[in-house]
Amino acid sequence: MAPALLWFRRNLRLCDNAALLAAAGTGDPIIAVYVVDELDTGGASRWWLHHSLLSLDKELQRRGSSLLLLRGRAETALGELASRSGAGSLFYSRRVEPEARRQEQRLERALGSRLRIEAFEDGNLNPPGGPMTKSQTPFRVFTPYWRAASALPEPPRPQLAPVTLRFAEHDLESRQLGELGLLPTAPDWAEGLRDTWTPGEEGALRRLDDIESAARHYADERDRPDRDTTSRLSPHLHFGEVSGRQVWHALNDAAADPANSVGAAALIRQLYWRDFSAYLLFHYPTLPDKPLRNEFEYFPWSEDPEGLLAWQRGRTGYPIVDAGMRQLWATGWMHNRVRMIVASFLVKDLLLPWQHGAEWFLDTLVDADLANNSASWQWVAGCGTDAAPYFRIFNPVLQGKKFDPDGRYVRQWVPELAAMPLKHIHDPWTAPSEIQTSCGVVIGADYPAPIVDHGEARKDALAGYQLVRSATSADSAA
C-alpha cells in the first residue's frame, strides 16, 4: 500500500486538522513531513517554529512515528521524498501569502501527474476568496465584510485528532531540528521569549482553556496594556497550533454565560478581522509592499535611519512608545493598543514609510502574520482599505495617560522611569530638574529627550497628506 505524505505547514496541530484527518481517512500509512523553506523568515517566528516543530514531533512520537524534517524548495524536497518512499498521495493545507500560493502552484505542476494531491482551506473561519459584494467584487471595508461573513453558516464543530494513526515504516533520512538554524546564535536574544511563551499545540490548548477568563474582561479592559486581559492566542493561531474553529466555538460556548457574552462577541469579531486580513491579501497580493490607496504613492516620506533605530530600540523619549517597543524586543509580542500607538508614531511623527515598521514587526513578532501585519500597518498609515484617516494622529502622551493611567506599563518596560511621579510619567521631560534628580533619571542623559516634537510633527504629517490630496486632484483633472 503506497504511503500518503502529510505535509505540515501552518497547521502544526493534531486536533481539527483537515489534512491530517483526510490522510488518516484513506487508511494508507502516513509519512508526516515539514519542509523548512524560504517562507520561514523572521527571527522571532523562526524561534517559535523550532519549538512548535519540537512539540509536534513529540506528539507524533507518542502515536508511533516522528516528524520528517526536510529543507529546500517544497516541490523539490517533496518530489524527492515521494520518489524515495513510493508515496501515492499528498495532503496539505493551503496558505494565503502570495509566495506560498506560488509555491503551491509549482508543487502541483511538478507533482500533480505523479501523486493524488488534496489541499484544504484550513487556516481561517472561511476560505480567503469570499464572501464578495453583490457586484462580485471584494469588500474593501471591514464592517460589510463582517456582516456577510458572519451571516454564513457557523464554522463546523472542531474534530478531535484520530485516536490511532497508521504510520509508514521507513528509513528515510531526516534533518535534525537543531541543525536547521531556526534558533538564534550568539548573542542569545530569546530569553524573554522562553520566559513568556509555550509554543506548540499543548500550550495553545492551555491558552484556549483560559478563553472564558479573557472573554470576561476583554470588553472593558482590552485597551489596557498594563493588564493581562487579552487571549494571547495570536501566535498559536498563526502557526496553526489551534484552529480558528476551535477558538470560535470556545468563545461561542463561553458567551452562554452573560458575564462573558460581550467580551466573547468582541473576541469573535477579532477572529473575523483576522479572516478579513487574509481576504485582503488574497485579493490584493501587493498588500505587503504597496499602498492600497494609490494616491499614497505621492506621500513625501522621510529617510531618517537614526530615528528608525531609536524607534526600534525604544529610545524615542516618549514612554508609551518606548515601553511597547521594549516589550516587543523582550517578549516577541506587544499589546494591540500599543501596536497602534507605536505604528502611528513611526508613520506620522517620524514620517517614515510604513513598510519599515511592517518589516521590523515581521522580524520581531512571534505572531508575525503577513496578512495581519500588512493590513494593520496600512490601516494605521491611512493608505489601506477600511483605513484610519491619515489625519487621525495619535498623541503619544495623551494615549499613554488614557490607556496606562497608573503608569504601570511604562514603569515595567522603561525601568529608568520607575521612580518618576505619575504626573510626569508619560511626559518626563516636563518634570522639574529637581524631580528628575530625585528620581535618578535626568532627561537627555539617563533617558532620552523626545526625538521629535509631536506638535510640529503633526503639522508636517498633515502637510504631507495635503500634498497627497493635491497631487491626486491634479491627476484627476488631467
Sequence and secondary structure as in RCSB ss.txt:
>XXXX:A:sequence
MAPALLWFRRNLRLCDNAALLAAAGTGDPIIAVYVVDELDTGGASRWWLHHSLLSLDKELQRRGSSLLLLRGRAE
TALGELASRSGAGSLFYSRRVEPEARRQEQRLERALGSRLRIEAFEDGNLNPPGGPMTKSQTPFRVFTPYWRAAS
ALPEPPRPQLAPVTLRFAEHDLESRQLGELGLLPTAPDWAEGLRDTWTPGEEGALRRLDDIESAARHYADERDRP
DRDTTSRLSPHLHFGEVSGRQVWHALNDAAADPANSVGAAALIRQLYWRDFSAYLLFHYPTLPDKPLRNEFEYFP
WSEDPEGLLAWQRGRTGYPIVDAGMRQLWATGWMHNRVRMIVASFLVKDLLLPWQHGAEWFLDTLVDADLANNSA
SWQWVAGCGTDAAPYFRIFNPVLQGKKFDPDGRYVRQWVPELAAMPLKHIHDPWTAPSEIQTSCGVVIGADYPAP
IVDHGEARKDALAGYQLVRSATSADSAA
>XXXX:A:secstr
   EEEEESS   STT HHHHHHHHT   EEEEEEE TT   HHHHHHHHHHHHHHHHHHHHTT   EEEES HH
HHHHHHHHHHT  EEEEE   SHHHHHHHHHHHHHHTTTSEEEEE  SSSS TT    TTS    SHHHHHHHHH
TS          S   B         GGGG  S  SS   HHHHHH   SHHHHHHHHHTHHHHHHHHHHHTT T
TS  S   HHHHHTTSS HHHHHHHHHHHTTSHHHHHHHHHHHHHHHHHHHHHHHHHH TTTTTS SSGGGGG  
    HHHHHHHHHT SS HHHHHHHHHHHHHS   HHHHHHHHHIIIIIS   HHHHHHHHHHH TT  HHHHHH
HHHHHHT STT   TT    HHHHHHHHSTTSHHHHHH GGGTTS GGGTTSGGGS HHHHHHHT  BTTTB   
SS HHHHHHHHHHHHHHHHHHHHHHHH 
